[in-house]
Amino acid sequence: MSELPILVVEDDADLREAIVETLMAHGLTVIEAADGETAIEAMGRQPVGMVVTDVQMAPMDGRALLAHVRSHHPELPVVMMTAYGTVEQAVDAMRGGATDYLMKPFEAEGLVEMVERHRLQPEADGGPVAEDPASLRVLELARRVADSEATVLLCGESGTGKEVYARYVHDCSPRRDQAFVAINCAAIPENMLEAVLFGYEKGAFTGAQAAHPGKFEQAQGGTLLLDEISEMDLSLQAKLLRVLQEREVERLGGRRTIELDVRVIATTNRDLAAAVREGQFREDLYYRLNVFPVRLPPLRERLDDIPALARHLLQRHCRGERPAPALSGTAEARLLAHAWPGNIRELDNVMQRALILADGDTIGAEALHFEPGADMPVSAGSGEMSPPVSGEPAPSAAAGSNGLDDALKQREYRLIVDALRSEGGSRKQAAARLGISPRTLRYKMARLREAGIELPRDLGAKLA
Ligand SMILES: Nc1ncnc2c1ncn2[C@@H]1O[C@H](COP(=O)(O)OP(=O)(O)OP(=O)(O)O)[C@@H](O)[C@H]1O
């Protein structure tokens, strides 16, 4: 898969050229823009892997650009280049959700190091890892449906790899050289989702400072993944249905209809048929999406995948910088005995911890630390963690819980609460501050809640 370009936004042409040349000299693909508005247009034409932007520019400055990126591409890293000596600018940038900042003047090395650290990497993993017969059957189905134009509905518990399989369908399809655009319907505020999906014209609503193509347009010729489709509200479901039926879209505030050639894949971790029965999901939309349903089994139903996935995840985190440690026989047995309620995402967390804890080149069972409550039926109040953030009510600790696991969870809890506090309860900004995606933050918070650990009330209210 090709590398996503770095978007450099700087109005000083000489400085922009120097930055572009430096990045290109390090083998990075770069596109450039002279201000925020041009940058937004460039992002509308192609997906980018990171934005490096100046703060002071006209007509649209770096702050407005940052705000736009945070609402339209919440996961995209943005590094702000702040003026020398202006600590306020740096603080302001971080408050606005910047991933990091570079104070001018900076060395080429510092720039390259920062870009390498933060840019989004295309999944260079070569498709899903699958060794269990159940997964091999899903892969075969995915390959078969890829050739057709059929809408695919991928169902499965959270963390089973629905996005990975959606991308696999795209990569096996005749559309593989065109865009694959993913949108998480649950991660975008309800009132923004329509604009993000369908696009808008300049002035369509307060804050629409420039025209912007929606995800449908961005996916033109390629594939659009509507992740967590069940989280879309009913009125937007009606609009989505119309777009899918008519195969054309109209931007908000626009009068032109744009014909679409987009293959749609939707995912859900809820039982959509049940949501239809409960009146939460439109029946007609359900039938339109459910042309080719594929169920991804939970990890506990495909045990043969576990060792291969564990090795794959270890390698991914070692990034070729060091040889990935091996798993001891007892560690492997322990992984196979675990219930994995958080599926592969949980396995990924366990492997990341194991890499930190392992001594030498083998991971033993003692380096494996599982999510709290994961080995027991999850019920409210079964929390293992005891994280007394100063002044916070401490969640209860279950007897016999593992000390190190507790310490890790404590630290995680503390980091999450501190980040939410600093960001006034904004999940999106807290996630950016923590360097994780809003989705990962949501997942972590859900796991904490499942373990009976509630966030302090003043934060919980804003997060409900
Ligand atoms: N078959 C697989 N091979 C390699 N990695 C995988 C596989 N399945 C999942 N992963 C990894 O597991 C993590 C979770 O996968 P993914 O985001 O696709 O799950 P999901 O089902 O879409 O989750 P959610 O419902 O929470 O959105 C990712 O880091 C992904 O790269």
The ligand as an ORCA input file, in Angstrom:
! r2SCAN-3c Opt
* xyz 0 1
  N      -6.705    -10.554     11.261
  C      -5.944     -9.584     11.756
  N      -4.653     -9.556     11.448
  C      -3.860     -8.592     11.964
  N      -4.267     -7.634     12.793
  C      -5.530     -7.609     13.115
  C      -6.448     -8.571     12.599
  N      -7.661     -8.286     13.080
  C      -7.524     -7.208     13.861
  N      -6.251     -6.780     13.892
  C      -5.735     -5.636     14.673
  O      -6.552     -5.541     15.828
  C      -6.925     -4.196     16.108
  C      -8.431     -4.052     16.060
  O      -8.902     -4.280     14.742
  P     -10.089     -3.423     14.084
  O      -9.971     -1.982     14.403
  O     -10.161     -3.806     12.642
  O     -11.326     -4.038     14.883
  P     -12.861     -3.656     14.793
  O     -13.615     -4.927     14.824
  O     -13.077     -2.736     13.611
  O     -13.083     -2.883     16.149
  P     -14.286     -1.871     16.573
  O     -15.577     -2.615     16.454
  O     -13.963     -1.524     17.984
  O     -14.202     -0.694     15.645
  C      -6.194     -3.349     15.090
  O      -4.975     -2.926     15.651
  C      -5.946     -4.303     13.943
  O      -4.819     -3.926     13.191
*
